[in-house]
Amino acid sequence: MDVESWSGNNDRVLGLVNQALQRFPLNQECHVRKVKLLAALGRRDEALLGINQLLKLNPLSADALALRKQLGK
């Protein structure tokens, strides 16, 4: 996934992250990566939904709280 990300192929990476989340739905690192990708793709509303999902998994997630602040919510 990192090679795809470094090459700027965010749509491809998002697909891979979604596949990973299907197998590992509680993986917080994948949720964080998905939110960051959605934000980079300009899909703010979806990114905010992803932050809410992450906060349901871990209400004290520093990553989720920082991303929420970064997205202005």
N, C-alpha and C positions, 0 to 999 in steps of 0.2 A: 504494500500500500504506500510506503514512503516514496518509492521510486516514482510511482504515478503522481503522487502529490508534488514532488519536487519538479516534475515536468509540467505542472500546471493543469493536469488532467483531472480537475476536481469532480467532474461528473462521474468518471470511471471510479475514482476513489470512493465517492458516495455510494455507488453500487456495491463495492467491496465491503464497505462499513455496514451497509444494510444486510448483506449476507452474513457478516460476522454477528450482527445483533440477532439475526434469526436463530443462530446456533447458541449464542451466549447473551440472552436478553438482559442479564443483570450486570454486564460488563460496563462499568462506569467510564473507562477509558474510551471505549467505542462510542458511547453516548456523547462524550465531550468532543471527540473528533467529528462526529456527525453534526453537532451544533456549529462547530467552527466552519465546516465545509458549507453548510447551508447559509451561514452568514456571508462567507466569501462569494457564494453564488448569488447573493442579493435576495435570498429567500428568508427574510427576517421573521415573518410570522411563523414559518415552520421551525426556524431556529428557536424561537421563544417557546414553542410547544415542546421541543426537545429539551430545553432547559427545565420546563415543568416536569417532564418525565424523569429527568436526572434528579431533581429535587425530591420526587416521590421515592426514588431509590435511596437517596441520602440527603436528608433535609439540611445537613451542615456542609454539603459539598462546596469547598472553596472555589473549585473550578466553575461550578454552576452559578454561584453568587457573583463571581467576577465577570463571567460571560453575560449574565443578566444586566449587570451594571454597564458593561461595555456596549450592549445593545440598547441602552437607555430605557430600561424597564425596571 
